Amino acid sequence: MNLGLKNKNAIVCGSTQGIGLATAKELAIQGVNVTLIARNEHVLNEVVNSLDTNSGQKHDYLCVDFSDENFENKINTLTSTYDILVNNTGGPAAGPITNAKSIDFEKAFKMHLINNQILVKKVVDNMKDNNFGRIINIISTSVKAPIQGLGVSNTIRAAVANWAKTLSLELGSYGITVNNVLPGFTNTNRLKSLILKKAEVQGKSISEVELVMKNSVPANRFGEASEVASAVVFLSSYLASYINGINLPVDGGRTASL
């Protein structure tokens, strides 16, 4: 389906693997010029050269670590204007909230919320001028129901969701939508690391932990990054122009709340 995104410009964060990579690929297929942001330049170079260019798209990348103290200065080196921003950052380490240190919250808050704000400030003026903009944040179903063993992540993800809702209220009159996509159990390196951690803590095998997790999903399987990416691309399009300020679970029906 042609979503009318040809010649739009997008920033996709965390775009060398998982959901970020899948999103970059799907946007490129729709004719979008994609700027990748991630920390591994070797992989960035491989990915940027693999993206679809059949519609004359021009792709580039910025190599920057979200924990870099000079993150804002590096973001400000981007010279293009952007119509779509996909905020996507790897989640904080797993663990009970009672074991978390103050510095864990501070680092996660900066990497997720502060850096999201920096990126929005970079793109929002152009979006206002064009009366079109899409800001999509990849968060977690923990926004609706906290996930046991992800204390810092639950806290920070909820903060990002409320930041995004506030943005949606402020920017809606400019033709800009701000939405959150909440992936459930998705086949990514992040999920693999969480399963390994859980197996170690519970003294179970990886396959046992995986089976329990899959059985908690009505679809009885883990999702694929491409399935989450499809939701992101739809929210990026004109078809989603009246969808604003929502938290959209892409989780196979696992989240019990509405």
N, C-alpha and C positions, 0 to 999 in steps of 0.2 A: 504494500500500500504506500502510495506517495503521500507523505505528510506535509508537504509544502515547506520543507526546511532547506531546500537547495540554496547555497550561497550564504547561509547563516554561519556565524562564527561561534564556536563553543570552547570553553575551558572545561577539561575533565581532569579532576584530581585523582591521585592514586591509580593512574591509568596504565600501569605496566602489568597488572595481574587482576584476577578476580572480577568483581562487578565493575570496577573502573575501566578495565580493559574491554570487557564486553560492551559497555556503554559507548566507549570511544569507537569501537568497530561498527556498532549499529548506527550511530550518528553519522559516521562517514558514509555508510551505505545510503543514507538519506540525502547525501550531497552536502553535508556540513563540513566546513573547514575546522579541523580540530586542533587545539593546542593542548598537548599532554603535559601534565605536571606530576612528577615523581622524583625519587632521589637517586635512582640507578641510571646513569647516563648511557651505559652500554645497552641496557634493555630498552630504554626510551628510544634510542636510535633504531633498534630492531623493530619496535612497534610502529614508530612513525612511518617507516618504509613499508609496512605491511598493510596500512589502511587503504581503503578503497579510494581510487582517484578517477573513476570512470566518468565523473561529471566535471572534471577539471578542478577538483578540490585541492587545496594547498594546506598541508598539515605541518605543524612544527611542535617544538617542545621546550619546556623550561625545566632544567634540573635543579631541584631544591628540596631539602629535607624539611618537613613540617615542624621539626624540633629546632631548626636553625634560628638563632637569635636575629639574623639578618633577613628573615623571611619577608618582611614587608618591603625592604629595599629591593630584594630580588623580584618580587611580584611587580614592583613599579617599573622594572625594565621592560615589561611587556608593552609593545607599541601599538598593537591592534586594538580595535574596539570589538566588544563581544555582546552577543544576543542571548547566549545560554551559558549558565554556570552550574556545573555539577560538583558540589562539595562532597568529597569522599575521602575519608582518612581512616587508616587502620585503628581498630579499637584498643583501649587500654588493656593492660595485662589482667588476666583473671585473678580472682581471689576474693575472700570475704571482705566486706567493707570495714569490719573491725580491725583487720590487719593492715589496712591502707595507711600510708603516711601522708602528711599534709602536702609534701612535694609531689606525690602521685596525682593528687587532685589538681594542683597548680599546673603541672605539665600537661595533663589531659585537657584542662580548660583552655590553655593557650593553643594547643594543637588543633582542637576542634572548634571551640566557639570564637576565640580571638582571631584565629587565622581565617575562619569563615567570614568574619566581619571585614577583615582586610581585603579579601577577595571581592566581597560585595561592593565595598567602597571603590574598588578599581573599575567595576563594570557598570555600576548603577546609573551614572550620568548619561552614558550613551543609550542605555535602555530607555531612560526617560525621554531623551530626545527623539527616539524612534517609535515611542509609544508601543514598544514590544520588549518583553524580557521574560526569561524563564530562569528561576533559581530553584534548583532541586538539591536537596540534602539527603544523602544516604545515611540513615541512622540505624535503628534497630527496633524490633518489636518490643524491646524493653521500655520504650516510651509509653506503651499501653499497659504492660505488665512486667515489672522488674524480673530479671532472670537471676535465679539463685547462683551465687558464686561470681557474679560480675558487678561487684559493689561500686567501683569507680566508674565503670562504663555506664551502669544504670543512671548514676547521678549526672554525669556529663551529657549523656544522650538526651535526658529530659530537659536539661538547660538549653541545648541546641534546639529542641522542638519548640520551646517557648519563645526563644529568640526568633525563630523562623515565623511563628504565628504573628508575632509583633510586626515583623517586616511585611508580612502579607497585608496587614491592616494599613500600613503606611504607604505601600507601593501599588496597591490594587488600582487606584485611579489613574495610574500611568500606563496601564496595559501590561503590567508586570505581575506575574504570578509567582508565589513562593510556596513550594510544597515539599513534604518529606516522604521519602520512600523507606519503608521499614522491612528490610529483608528478614525472613525467618532463617531456618537452618539451610544454608546455601553451600554448595560444594566449592569452597574456597580454602586457601591456606589458613585463613583465620579459623574456620570451623575445624579443620584438621588439628590445629594446635589446641583448641578448646577441648576437643575429644580426647586428645592425648593427655592433657592436664587432668581431666575428669577421670580417666582410666587409672592414672597414677594415684589420685586421691582416694578413689573408691576401691582400689585393688582389683580392678576388673580388666578384662581384655578390651581392646579397641572395638572389636566386633560386637561385644556385649553392650558396650556403651552406645554404639551406633544403632543397634537394634532398638534399644529403649527410646532413643531420641526419635527414630523414624516412626515408631509406634505411637508417639505422642502427636503426630501430624496426621490429620484426616486423609491426606493424599498418600500416606504411608511411604514417603520417600523424601529425600533432600531435594531442594530446588537447585536449578542451574543458574549460573551467573547471567546467562543470556535471557532467562525469564525475568529477572529483575531489571535488566537493561531495557527490555521491551516496555516495561512500565515507565522507566525514566524517559525514553524517547517519545512515548505518547504524551507525557506531561510536558515535554518540550515543544509540542506542536501547537498549531492553531486550533486543532480539534479540542484541545484541553483549555481553551481560553477562559472558560467560566468555572474552572476548577482552581480554587485558591485557598491556601491556608489549611490543607488537609494532611493527615498522617495516613498514608496508604500502606497497609501490610501486604507484603508479597511473601506469603508464608505457608501456602497450602492449606490454610484454614486453621492453623494451630492456635492462634491468639484467641482466647475465649471471650474477650471483651468486644463490644461493638465499635 
